Amino acid sequence: MIPKDPAMLLSYVNLKLRDFYSGLDQLCEDLDADRSEIVEKLAKIDYHYDEEKNQFV
């Protein structure tokens, strides 16, 4: 289950991206998660996905 709290979501998603997925699309597909929902929630706490780093920064 994906965390609802933005700070917990950030930690969870970045860990998954670092350890298991080569990109956000793969993570979302595998976890059946809504990419736009993740991006919007993390943008509210001023984090944005960096494709080159494969993490939210």
C-alpha positions as CSV (number, residue, x, y, z in Angstrom):
1,M,0.0,0.0,0.0
2,I,1.3,3.4,-1.0
3,P,1.5,6.0,1.9
4,K,-1.0,8.9,1.9
5,D,1.2,11.3,3.8
6,P,3.3,13.3,1.4
7,A,6.5,13.0,3.4
8,M,6.1,9.3,3.8
9,L,5.2,9.0,0.2
10,L,8.4,10.8,-0.8
11,S,10.5,8.4,1.2
12,Y,8.7,5.3,0.0
13,V,8.7,6.3,-3.7
14,N,12.4,7.3,-3.7
15,L,13.4,4.1,-2.0
16,K,11.4,2.0,-4.5
17,L,12.9,4.0,-7.4
18,R,16.4,3.6,-6.1
19,D,16.2,-0.1,-5.3
20,F,13.7,-1.7,-7.7
21,Y,12.6,0.5,-10.6
22,S,14.4,2.2,-13.5
23,G,11.7,4.9,-13.8
24,L,8.5,6.3,-12.3
25,D,6.3,4.8,-15.1
26,Q,7.6,1.3,-14.2
27,L,6.9,1.8,-10.5
28,C,3.4,3.1,-11.1
29,E,2.6,0.2,-13.5
30,D,3.9,-2.4,-11.2
31,L,2.2,-1.0,-8.1
32,D,-1.0,-0.1,-10.0
33,A,-0.5,3.5,-8.8
34,D,-1.7,6.8,-10.4
35,R,1.4,8.6,-11.6
36,S,-0.3,12.0,-11.7
37,E,-1.6,11.6,-8.1
38,I,1.9,10.9,-6.9
39,V,3.4,13.8,-8.8
40,E,0.7,16.2,-7.6
41,K,1.1,15.1,-3.9
42,L,4.8,15.5,-4.0
43,A,4.7,18.8,-5.9
44,K,2.6,20.2,-2.9
45,I,5.7,19.7,-0.7
46,D,8.0,21.1,-3.5
47,Y,9.4,17.8,-4.8
48,H,9.5,17.1,-8.5
49,Y,10.6,14.0,-10.4
50,D,14.0,14.1,-12.0
51,E,14.3,11.5,-14.7
52,E,18.1,11.6,-14.9
53,K,18.4,11.0,-11.1
54,N,15.3,8.7,-11.1
55,Q,14.1,10.3,-7.9
56,F,12.0,13.1,-6.5
57,V,14.2,16.1,-5.6
